[in-house]
Amino acid sequence: MGAVEERDARAEADIAPVRAFWRDLGVPGLVDVHTHFMPDRMLRKVWAFFDQVTGPDGTGWPIMYRSDEDDRLARLRDYGLRTFSALSYPHKPGMASWLNTYATDFAARVPESLHSATFYPEPDAADYVKAVIGEGARVFKAHVQVGAYDPRDPLLEGVWRAIADAEVPVVIHCGSGPHPGAFTGPGPVREILRRHPRLRLVVAHMGMPEYSEFLDLVEEYPGAYLDTTMAFTPFTEAFMPFPRQELARLRALGDRILFGSDFPNIPYRYIEALEALARLDLGSDWLRAVCHDNGAALFDLPDPRNA
């Protein structure tokens, strides 16, 4: 077998089980709310960061899908994703507008992607957030840990108000995993939801490691969701295990759990995230809702099964 054939065989071995997974569920594909596409120079810096990280088994954090943008897009299409996000996030003032320009162009080029956007606490934040909503943004990303900011910052009050009024979901990394930040944990986001109860906040990574506390939040606020990104996988269970006693609550909140993968920055194959959900043994209806139906409803995707 030549090098090209061998590469194609490896790709097919990665793609086939993902397609079989959603076909066996009887859904028309997957909805992945937590994938990353960003300017190449920024993504390379993200990868360089992960290259220095030691995983829970001491072997590091290999980027499983380290390739160019066209290849990564082709992989998600081959998996059978109906839609996916293009999340990016600033860590200092002045970055968000640049990232939003990239994301707007990406959405225009990639019809399957959700038009994604971001923000940072800075004087013009409310203005550019309103502008990008007007341009069609469908999901925002906030990263409290990397950005090292308080989501209650007064500079963000107009941002939260505009996003709540537009009913655009926000995927927010606000849990204290993998490392706590000054403003991580459920307290700050609970206060934001108290001020803006119409907000649709999708707490990334199931809020790890504060799983129970963020389940409380979802029970309390109807606009709060959790995404499954990296949760339940053998990689994460080795150092931040989900408490088994919370599985009943996880089942009961099945209409507010969304599938997320963290593609391409994961240190394992994409199928492992799906298999981890199946191993929870919460039932086919729960799995269908998490992997497709909840995301399709949140982002108003037409259901081809009803055509």
Helices and strands as residue ranges (DSSP letters): H 3-25, E 30-32, H 40-51, H 69-79, E 81-84, H 96-109, E 116-118, H 125-134, E 139-143, H 144-147, G 154-156, H 157-166, E 170-173, H 186-195, E 201-203, G 204-207, H 211-220, E 224-227, H 234-237, G 244-246, H 247-252, G 254-256, E 257-258, H 270-279, H 284-288, I 289-293, H 294-298, G 304-306
